[in-house]
Structure formats: C-alpha cells, structure tokens
Amino acid sequence: MIEQQIRRSQMSGSLDKLDGAGKPIPRRSGTNFAQAARMSVMDGAGGGVQQELSLRREISDLEEKLKTITDSDKRVAMRKDLMDKRLRLSVHEEARRK
C-alpha cells in the first residue's frame, strides 16, 4: 500500500524538486549514545568496568523486582527501564571489545 502511494506521488510529480533532493540526510544533533558510552569505557582506569558491573547489578535487581510486581503500569515502566539498562550494558560490552 505504501509503495502504491509512493508510485502515485512519483507519477504525479509531487516528489519532484523537494527541498534537499539529492543531498544526504542530515545527521541528528546531539551526542551519539553509543559513542558516549564507548568514550566512558575508555576514560579512566577501570571506570568503564565499574559502570558495567553497576549496570549488571541494576539489571539483576530489576529482574528480581519484576517477578514480584503485579500492577501492569508499573511492570511496563520497569520493563522499559530494564531494556534501557540492557542496551547500555550491551554498548559498554561492545566498546570494551573494540
């Protein structure tokens, strides 16, 4: 369905002469999370390792708390927090490997 809409727009010429046509998509401003995490791993002697260990403890604690919570809104919020911490941990692990 989306492809049909794109084809219709191309055939009608509504996609011609758009602002930025032929130019690369601009990058988002702000610090890249993965790059910032990688730099924090590199900073200091063992500072990144301490952060990684701290994240592992927090993840373990959240997993245990999640087993006991029955309120669905709280579970959703806790799962989001848990996923965020797991993502941060994976970035730290990847940065350490490089």
Steps between C-alpha positions, in 0.01 A plus 500: 500500500784738584680414180185579302475840665866571421451398135191723471693792644793437265272482197314817595830682550437596860838355601691712246700798621466430871722692741824311549455277196826330409665597828588263785258482790632726778618329816316562821660746731615394843734239634480154357413270792725217383791736448452657842490158665808391310686808620393439859644148477827641377514774768694427814654180622211262547230769516313334214531161666347641817208639300454165329495317832259753643267453201515122544396536866218740411375263230504209741312703763239613247447144378436385858261790571317437175411148619307641797315795345141440393390852400512512119596869478791450736608188311504691171708781649738253660539304175586822316762580762633144477526516120681834522752360746553189285564721198750709694672182619525362147653827381757482781581139414538583130723799578720284723546247218628771262 
